[in-house]
């Protein structure tokens, strides 16, 4: 059994009100080198929840999550460098680093919820199970 972590992606139309609808899940399983997202927009429900919300922008943000999971969001930019107390350090681009980016708290219309975990033998099947439980 391999440990995994996941976050539920929330659409938060007005971050100051902290009201949200779950729209997706990102699951990371380091032992299986797995990082993927599943999402779905219930446009009718979102329109009723947040009239005037630009659904195309929410969809674009969710598509960006897919690109980050695949490691394609920054294609062509190369690896970055970050300053630390010990000097410069090259940033790594792997599933763990990308999950760290996706699970970091944000004050935007698309936000990750708290990190949850578990164990599995099949991360892809677990993503489907968590998505069905949290979103549908």
ABEGO torsion letter per residue (X at the ends): XBBBBBBBBBBBABAAAGBBBBABBBBBBAAAGBBBBBBBBBAAAAAAABBGBBAAAAAAAAAAAAAAAAGAAABGAEBBBBBBAAEBBBBBBBAAAAAAAAABBBBBABBBBBBBBBBBABAAAAAAAAAAAAAX
